[in-house]
Amino acid sequence: MLLAGFFAAVLFLLMIVVDWFQFTRLTSGASVYGFAVGRGEDQLPVFPRTDLFDRFGPHGVLRLPHGIARSFREDRRILLRPQAHRFRTAWPINGSIEIIPDQQGTRITWVKRVPWSSAILTALWFAIVGLGTLAFIMMFAINGGIGSLSGIVMTIGIASIGLLVFVFGLIIVSLAYRLENQRLAQAYQELRSALLTE
């Protein structure tokens, strides 16, 4: 049993490493890999006769002050990855940018993505904290735990602790998302400026 648990833990860690490796690669597959956490559009005053992909180097790579962009001309897609100069949170965000020429110029649609492991582990954590707290309170009540004043006080205390842990998790995830989203927005503005430069 202990050996099975050890192999399960090793497999779990290996899956996380492979997931992050796939997410951080600069390949066409990586440009659409991950859990989508946001979408948006932009319009560039560049007409279809001007190919934006010519702005990239011979290998389709454009280095930015705060990130790196890789173009995939055949897919009309750009993968934008911001760089963390100080530290990286557990929820890094990449941008998958689609280039769509139209009559008004060039329309850009993007999808923000985080690694699958980050999204799944975050959802599991919130589920365990939230449902675990509710399950404990329900089982405690079924077994007659709230039949006395001390039982009611204990139930309120457990519920309060569970709520505090849940809210603390929401704050951490929210702050991490804002930080990573700010990094992506900064890299996107640098990419936008580079694409508009003749």
C-alpha positions as CSV (number, residue, x, y, z in Angstrom):
1,M,0.0,0.0,0.0
2,L,2.8,2.4,0.9
3,L,4.6,1.5,-2.4
4,A,1.4,2.2,-4.4
5,G,1.1,5.6,-2.7
6,F,4.7,6.4,-3.5
7,F,4.3,5.6,-7.2
8,A,1.0,7.6,-7.3
9,A,2.9,10.6,-5.8
10,V,5.7,10.2,-8.3
11,L,3.3,9.9,-11.2
12,F,1.4,13.0,-9.9
13,L,4.5,15.1,-9.8
14,L,5.6,13.8,-13.2
15,M,2.3,14.9,-14.7
16,I,2.7,18.4,-13.2
17,V,6.2,18.6,-14.6
18,V,5.1,17.4,-18.1
19,D,2.2,19.8,-18.0
20,W,4.4,22.8,-17.2
21,F,7.0,21.7,-19.7
22,Q,4.3,21.6,-22.5
23,F,2.9,25.0,-21.3
24,T,6.2,26.8,-21.4
25,R,7.4,25.5,-24.8
26,L,7.3,27.8,-27.9
27,T,5.6,25.4,-30.2
28,S,2.4,25.5,-32.2
29,G,0.8,22.9,-29.9
30,A,1.8,25.0,-26.9
31,S,0.0,28.0,-28.3
32,V,-3.4,26.4,-27.8
33,Y,-2.5,24.4,-24.7
34,G,-3.9,25.1,-21.3
35,F,-7.1,26.2,-19.5
36,A,-8.6,29.3,-20.9
37,V,-9.2,32.0,-18.2
38,G,-10.0,35.0,-20.4
39,R,-10.7,36.2,-24.0
40,G,-10.5,39.5,-25.8
41,E,-10.2,41.4,-29.0
42,D,-8.2,44.3,-30.4
43,Q,-7.9,46.1,-33.7
44,L,-4.7,47.1,-35.3
45,P,-4.6,49.9,-38.0
46,V,-2.6,47.6,-40.3
47,F,-4.1,46.6,-43.6
48,P,-4.1,43.0,-44.9
49,R,-1.5,43.8,-47.5
50,T,1.0,44.4,-44.6
51,D,2.0,41.0,-43.2
52,L,2.5,41.3,-39.5
53,F,4.5,38.1,-39.5
54,D,7.3,39.8,-41.3
55,R,8.1,41.6,-38.1
56,F,9.4,38.4,-36.6
57,G,12.9,37.0,-37.0
58,P,13.9,34.2,-39.3
59,H,12.9,31.6,-36.7
60,G,9.5,33.3,-36.0
61,V,10.7,34.7,-32.7
62,L,10.4,38.3,-31.5
63,R,12.1,39.1,-28.2
64,L,10.4,41.8,-26.1
65,P,11.7,43.7,-23.1
66,H,9.3,41.8,-20.8
67,G,8.5,38.6,-22.8
68,I,8.9,36.6,-25.9
69,A,6.5,36.1,-28.9
70,R,6.6,33.2,-31.4
71,S,4.7,33.4,-34.6
72,F,3.1,30.5,-36.5
73,R,2.5,32.0,-40.0
74,E,0.6,28.9,-41.3
75,D,-1.9,29.1,-38.4
76,R,-2.0,32.9,-38.3
77,R,-1.3,32.7,-34.6
78,I,1.2,34.2,-32.2
79,L,2.1,32.7,-28.8
80,L,3.0,35.4,-26.3
81,R,4.8,34.4,-23.1
82,P,5.7,37.1,-20.5
83,Q,8.8,36.8,-18.5
84,A,8.9,36.9,-14.7
85,H,12.0,38.8,-13.7
86,R,11.4,38.4,-10.0
87,F,9.3,35.4,-9.2
88,R,6.8,33.1,-10.9
89,T,3.4,32.3,-9.3
90,A,1.7,28.9,-9.6
91,W,-0.7,30.4,-12.2
92,P,1.5,31.7,-15.1
93,I,-0.5,33.1,-18.0
94,N,0.3,32.8,-21.7
95,G,-1.5,34.5,-24.6
96,S,-2.7,32.7,-27.7
97,I,-3.2,35.5,-30.3
98,E,-5.1,34.9,-33.6
99,I,-4.4,37.3,-36.5
100,I,-7.5,38.0,-38.7
101,P,-7.1,40.5,-41.6
102,D,-10.3,42.4,-42.4
103,Q,-11.5,45.5,-44.2
104,Q,-10.8,47.8,-41.3
105,G,-7.2,46.6,-40.8
106,T,-6.2,43.6,-38.8
107,R,-8.4,42.1,-36.1
108,I,-6.7,40.4,-33.2
109,T,-8.4,37.9,-30.9
110,W,-6.6,36.4,-27.9
111,V,-7.1,33.7,-25.3
112,K,-5.4,33.8,-21.9
113,R,-4.4,30.3,-20.7
114,V,-2.9,28.8,-17.5
115,P,-1.4,25.3,-17.1
116,W,-4.0,22.5,-16.7
117,S,-2.4,21.4,-13.5
118,S,-2.7,24.8,-12.0
119,A,-6.4,25.1,-12.8
120,I,-7.2,21.5,-11.7
121,L,-5.2,21.7,-8.4
122,T,-6.8,25.1,-7.6
123,A,-10.3,23.7,-8.2
124,L,-9.6,20.6,-6.1
125,W,-8.2,22.7,-3.3
126,F,-11.3,24.9,-3.1
127,A,-13.6,21.8,-3.4
128,I,-11.8,20.1,-0.6
129,V,-11.9,23.1,1.7
130,G,-15.5,24.0,0.9
131,L,-17.0,20.6,0.7
132,G,-14.9,19.3,3.5
133,T,-16.0,22.0,5.9
134,L,-19.7,21.4,5.0
135,A,-19.3,17.6,5.3
136,F,-17.8,18.0,8.7
137,I,-20.6,20.3,10.0
138,M,-23.3,18.0,8.6
139,M,-21.7,14.8,10.1
140,F,-21.2,16.7,13.4
141,A,-24.9,17.7,13.4
142,I,-26.2,14.2,12.4
143,N,-24.2,12.7,15.3
144,G,-25.9,15.2,17.7
145,G,-22.9,17.5,18.1
146,I,-25.0,20.7,18.1
147,G,-27.3,19.5,20.9
148,S,-25.4,21.5,23.4
149,L,-24.0,25.0,23.7
150,S,-20.4,23.8,23.4
151,G,-21.3,21.9,20.3
152,I,-22.8,24.9,18.7
153,V,-19.8,27.0,19.5
154,M,-17.5,24.3,18.1
155,T,-19.6,24.2,14.9
156,I,-19.4,28.0,14.5
157,G,-15.6,27.8,15.1
158,I,-15.1,25.1,12.5
159,A,-17.3,26.9,10.0
160,S,-15.4,30.2,10.6
161,I,-12.0,28.5,10.1
162,G,-13.2,26.8,6.9
163,L,-14.5,30.1,5.6
164,L,-11.3,32.0,6.5
165,V,-9.2,29.4,4.7
166,F,-11.5,29.6,1.7
167,V,-11.4,33.4,1.6
168,F,-7.6,33.4,2.1
169,G,-7.3,31.0,-0.9
170,L,-9.5,33.3,-3.0
171,I,-7.3,36.3,-2.1
172,I,-4.1,34.4,-3.0
173,V,-5.4,33.3,-6.4
174,S,-6.8,36.7,-7.1
175,L,-3.5,38.5,-6.4
176,A,-1.6,35.9,-8.4
177,Y,-4.0,36.3,-11.4
178,R,-3.7,40.1,-11.2
179,L,0.1,39.9,-11.2
180,E,0.4,37.5,-14.0
181,N,-2.3,39.3,-16.0
182,Q,-0.4,42.6,-15.6
183,R,2.8,40.9,-16.9
184,L,0.9,39.5,-19.9
185,A,-0.7,43.0,-20.6
186,Q,2.7,44.6,-20.5
187,A,4.2,42.1,-22.9
188,Y,1.1,42.5,-25.2
189,Q,1.6,46.3,-25.3
190,E,5.2,45.7,-26.3
191,L,4.2,43.2,-28.9
192,R,1.6,45.6,-30.3
193,S,4.1,48.4,-30.5
194,A,6.5,46.1,-32.3
195,L,3.9,45.0,-34.8
196,L,2.9,48.6,-35.6
197,T,6.5,49.7,-36.1
198,E,7.5,49.9,-39.8
